[in-house]
Amino acid sequence: MDDQTDNVSAKPPRARVADAPLPEETAAEKLERKRDYLEGFLQQQPAAVAAGEPGGAIYEAVIDALKGIYDPEIPVNIYELGLIYNVEVAEDADVKVTMTLTTPHCPVAESMPAEIETRIMSLPGVRDAEVVVTWDPPWDPSKMSDEARLELGML
């Protein structure tokens, strides 16, 4: 019985990279191997993305539509301005946009959400659209993208 216990407790030797035989490879062979790897990598197709997920057709169309709507007082679109907090696209293609405005007294506080809904509803594949305006967290200039800051001379 002691012979079996000794065999079980003995650890096998560890494999070390230095112990592995290195294949002899010329510089040309190495370059060709790397080219083959890169070519295979570039030919891979991206995983299928659902239409309502980031990268999906409907989601990206909604983002593009939002980028086409500009704040009337600031020459930057509402998406880059950081007014859009969330975009959700349900499986049935209902879109819900959660957003804020620069101030509660914004002159377009009543018309902007309706304009956004109309713009989103006109997109192919969208069944319904809802815009929810929230004040929490309040908007501040830190929510702007770098592109918006550059446009406004803040960078």
LINBELWO-V242927 format. One record per backbone hydrogen bond with DSSP energy under -0.5 kcal/mol. CO is the residue of the C=O (numbers start at 1). NH is the residue of the N-H. E is the energy in kcal/mol with one decimal. If there is no record, write none. Layout:
CO|NH|E  CO|NH|E
//
This chain:
1|5|-1.8  2|6|-2.4  3|7|-1.6  4|8|-2.0  5|9|-2.2  6|10|-1.2  16|19|-1.1  16|20|-0.7  17|20|-1.2  23|25|-0.6  26|30|-2.4  27|31|-2.3  28|32|-2.4  29|33|-2.4  30|34|-2.2  31|35|-2.4  32|36|-2.5  33|37|-2.1  34|38|-2.6  35|39|-3.0  36|40|-2.2  37|41|-2.3  38|42|-2.6  39|43|-1.4  40|44|-0.6  41|44|-0.9  50|53|-1.7  51|59|-2.5  53|56|-3.4  56|60|-2.5  57|61|-2.0  58|62|-2.3  59|63|-2.2  60|64|-2.4  61|65|-2.2  62|66|-2.5  63|67|-2.0  65|68|-1.1  66|69|-1.5  66|78|-0.5  66|79|-0.6  68|70|-0.5  69|78|-2.8  74|76|-2.5  76|71|-1.9  77|81|-1.9  78|83|-2.1  78|84|-0.7  79|82|-1.1  80|145|-2.8  83|85|-0.7  83|100|-2.2  86|98|-2.5  88|90|-0.5  88|96|-2.7  90|93|-2.1  93|127|-2.2  93|128|-0.9  94|90|-2.9  95|130|-2.2  96|88|-2.7  96|98|-0.5  97|99|-0.5  97|132|-3.1  98|85|-2.5  98|86|-1.9  99|134|-3.1  101|139|-0.5  103|106|-1.6  106|109|-1.9  108|112|-3.0  110|114|-0.6  111|115|-2.3  112|116|-2.5  113|117|-2.4  114|118|-2.4  115|119|-2.4  116|120|-2.6  117|121|-2.8  118|122|-1.2  120|123|-1.7  123|126|-1.6  128|95|-3.0  130|97|-2.8  130|132|-0.5  131|133|-0.5  132|99|-2.8  132|134|-0.5  140|143|-2.4  141|144|-1.5  145|149|-2.2  146|150|-2.5  147|151|-2.3  148|152|-1.9  149|154|-3.5  149|155|-0.6  150|153|-1.3
//
